[in-house]
Amino acid sequence: MSYKSLEKEKYKLEELEFDLPADYTKLSCPSCGSGIPADDININDKIAKCGQCNAIFPFQKEIESLLAPDVTKQEVIRPEGIDIFRFRDSLELTVKQPLTVLETIVISLASALIFPIMIGLVEGMVVLAIGGILAALGIIAYSIIQHYRHKIYLTINQRFLTVKWKPRKHIKEKTYPVEDIDQIYLKSTSTGLAVIAIVNSLNGQKHIKIIPKVSSISKGKYLEQEIEKYLGIKDRRIPDEYTT
């Protein structure tokens, strides 16, 4: 009788291929970064507890990202009027400020003065009328020129998103932890198109205008795209979102 020797086949680890499910995620503690085991996850309430630092946190965003349909969006090319700068681990976006209420009032009053001044010109008060017209036009021109120099600065790093107006115009600088930002979207409001951030808080999600007005859809969509890309946020459709 002949015997045939059997030799176990050996495989290199890198030669093996595994088919892993595409739609899955693992939870990590937002406080210490430790992995969260399944026993410490409450699927029904979407709350988890870290066994290392005892932090309790929601994971609603992770669930929504798994359930959201994967829709490929067309990339928006940077439109004129928005500047973008990258330095080390930070991103800065600048966009022209919208007119404030005070600026709108000043320009409106200066424009309204031109008509009665013209009446004075007809009635013979030439010097006074010409002086008034020049003053009104000067105010309007100065306001418009200065307006085009004024910017809103969006600065984002690994910890915060900061919104700063330069000059400030009595508008306070605002800062939001990036870990609390759930989505960025474009919304149509009574004053025009605004860029909105959905920010998680203890009292629920807040929809905050980070840019109160943009002059075009492309500018708003570009800001949304770049902020979400930098923060690693997977875009999803928001009920109040502006659509074309």
C-alpha positions in Angstrom: 0.0 0.0 0.0 1.3 3.4 -0.9 0.8 6.4 1.3 0.6 10.0 0.0 2.0 12.6 2.3 -0.3 15.5 2.9 1.2 19.0 3.4 -0.8 21.8 4.7 -0.9 24.8 2.4 0.5 27.9 3.9 -0.7 31.4 2.9 0.8 34.7 3.5 -1.5 37.1 5.4 -1.3 39.8 2.7 -2.4 37.3 0.1 -5.7 36.6 1.8 -8.8 38.7 0.9 -11.7 39.2 3.1 -15.1 40.5 2.1 -16.1 42.8 4.9 -19.5 44.5 5.1 -19.4 48.1 3.8 -22.1 49.5 6.0 -20.8 49.3 9.5 -19.1 51.6 12.0 -17.3 51.3 15.4 -17.9 53.7 18.2 -15.1 55.5 20.0 -15.3 57.7 23.0 -15.3 61.4 22.1 -13.6 62.2 25.4 -10.7 59.7 25.6 -10.8 57.9 22.2 -11.3 54.4 23.6 -13.3 51.9 21.7 -16.8 51.2 23.0 -17.8 47.5 23.4 -21.3 46.4 22.4 -22.3 45.8 26.0 -21.9 49.5 26.7 -24.1 50.6 23.8 -27.9 51.3 24.1 -29.2 51.0 20.5 -32.8 52.0 21.5 -31.8 55.2 23.2 -28.7 55.8 21.1 -26.6 56.4 24.2 -23.2 54.8 25.0 -20.9 54.8 28.0 -17.2 54.6 28.0 -15.7 52.0 30.3 -12.4 53.9 30.5 -13.4 57.4 31.5 -17.1 56.9 32.3 -18.2 59.5 29.7 -21.8 59.1 28.5 -22.5 60.4 25.0 -25.1 60.0 22.2 -24.3 58.4 18.8 -27.3 59.5 16.8 -25.0 61.0 14.1 -23.3 57.6 13.5 -26.7 55.9 13.1 -28.0 58.5 10.7 -24.8 58.3 8.6 -25.3 54.6 8.2 -29.0 54.9 7.2 -28.6 57.9 4.9 -28.5 57.0 1.2 -25.1 57.4 -0.4 -25.7 60.2 -2.9 -22.7 61.5 -4.9 -22.8 65.3 -5.1 -21.2 67.3 -7.8 -18.2 69.2 -6.5 -18.6 72.9 -6.5 -15.7 74.9 -7.9 -14.6 77.9 -5.8 -16.6 80.9 -6.9 -15.3 84.5 -7.1 -15.7 86.3 -3.9 -14.6 83.5 -1.6 -10.9 83.0 -0.5 -9.6 79.9 1.1 -6.4 79.4 3.0 -4.9 76.2 4.5 -2.2 76.4 7.1 -1.0 73.3 9.0 -4.1 71.9 10.6 -6.4 74.9 10.1 -8.6 76.1 7.3 -9.7 79.7 6.8 -12.5 80.8 4.5 -13.3 84.4 3.9 -16.5 85.9 2.3 -17.8 89.4 1.9 -20.0 90.7 4.7 -23.7 91.3 4.0 -25.0 94.8 4.6 -25.9 95.4 8.2 -29.2 97.1 9.2 -27.3 100.3 10.1 -25.5 100.4 6.7 -28.8 99.8 4.9 -30.4 102.7 6.8 -27.5 105.1 6.1 -27.5 104.3 2.3 -31.3 104.6 2.2 -31.3 108.0 4.0 -28.5 109.3 1.8 -30.4 108.2 -1.3 -33.7 109.8 0.0 -32.0 113.1 0.5 -31.1 113.5 -3.1 -34.7 114.2 -4.2 -35.5 117.2 -1.9 -32.0 118.6 -2.7 -32.9 118.4 -6.4 -36.0 120.5 -5.6 -33.8 123.1 -3.9 -31.7 123.2 -7.0 -34.8 123.9 -9.1 -35.9 126.7 -6.8 -32.6 128.5 -7.1 -30.6 127.3 -4.1 -27.8 126.1 -6.4 -24.8 126.1 -4.1 -26.6 124.5 -1.2 -28.3 121.9 -3.5 -25.0 121.0 -5.2 -23.3 120.6 -1.9 -26.0 118.4 -0.5 -26.0 116.2 -3.6 -22.2 115.8 -3.4 -22.4 114.9 0.3 -25.2 112.3 -0.3 -23.3 110.7 -3.2 -20.1 110.7 -1.1 -21.9 108.9 1.7 -23.3 106.3 -0.6 -20.0 105.8 -2.4 -18.0 105.5 0.8 -20.5 103.0 2.3 -20.4 100.8 -0.8 -16.6 100.9 -1.1 -16.1 100.1 2.6 -18.6 97.3 2.4 -16.6 95.5 -0.3 -13.6 95.6 2.0 -15.4 94.0 4.9 -15.1 90.3 5.4 -16.4 87.4 7.4 -13.6 85.0 8.5 -14.4 81.3 9.1 -11.5 79.6 10.8 -11.6 75.9 11.5 -9.1 73.7 13.3 -9.2 70.3 15.0 -11.1 71.8 18.0 -13.2 74.8 17.0 -15.1 76.6 14.2 -14.8 80.3 14.7 -16.8 83.0 13.0 -15.3 86.5 13.1 -16.4 89.8 11.4 -13.7 92.3 10.4 -14.5 95.0 11.2 -16.7 93.7 14.0 -19.7 96.1 13.7 -20.8 95.2 17.2 -21.1 91.6 16.2 -19.4 89.2 18.7 -17.0 86.5 17.6 -18.6 83.1 17.8 -16.9 79.8 18.5 -18.4 76.2 18.2 -16.7 72.9 19.1 -16.3 70.9 15.9 -17.3 67.7 17.7 -20.8 69.3 18.2 -21.3 70.2 14.5 -23.6 67.7 12.8 -24.3 69.3 9.4 -23.8 72.4 7.3 -26.5 73.4 4.8 -27.9 76.2 2.8 -31.3 77.7 3.7 -33.5 80.3 2.1 -34.5 82.9 4.7 -36.4 86.2 4.7 -33.2 88.1 4.0 -31.8 85.7 1.4 -29.6 82.6 1.4 -27.9 81.8 4.7 -25.3 79.1 5.6 -26.6 77.2 8.6 -24.7 74.9 11.0 -26.6 72.2 13.0 -24.9 72.2 16.4 -25.7 69.5 19.0 -26.3 70.7 22.5 -27.7 69.4 25.8 -31.1 70.9 24.9 -31.2 69.4 21.4 -29.9 70.5 18.0 -29.6 74.1 17.2 -29.7 75.5 13.6 -27.4 78.5 13.7 -26.6 81.0 11.0 -22.9 81.1 10.6 -23.1 83.2 7.5 -26.4 85.2 7.6 -26.4 86.0 3.9 -24.5 84.9 0.7 -25.0 86.5 -2.7 -25.3 83.3 -4.7 -26.2 79.6 -4.5 -22.7 78.6 -5.6 -21.0 80.5 -2.8 -23.3 78.9 -0.2 -22.8 75.4 -1.6 -19.1 75.9 -1.8 -18.9 77.0 1.9 -21.0 74.0 2.9 -18.8 71.6 0.8 -15.5 72.8 2.2 -16.5 72.9 5.8 -18.0 69.4 5.7 -15.0 68.1 3.8 -12.5 69.5 6.4 -14.5 68.2 9.4 -15.1 64.8 7.8 -18.9 65.2 7.9 -20.9 63.0 5.5 -23.4 65.2 3.8 -27.1 64.3 4.1 -30.3 66.0 3.1 -31.9 68.4 5.6 -35.7 69.1 5.5 -35.1 72.9 5.5 -32.3 72.8 3.0 -32.4 75.0 -0.1 -32.7 73.0 -3.3 -32.7 74.2 -6.9 
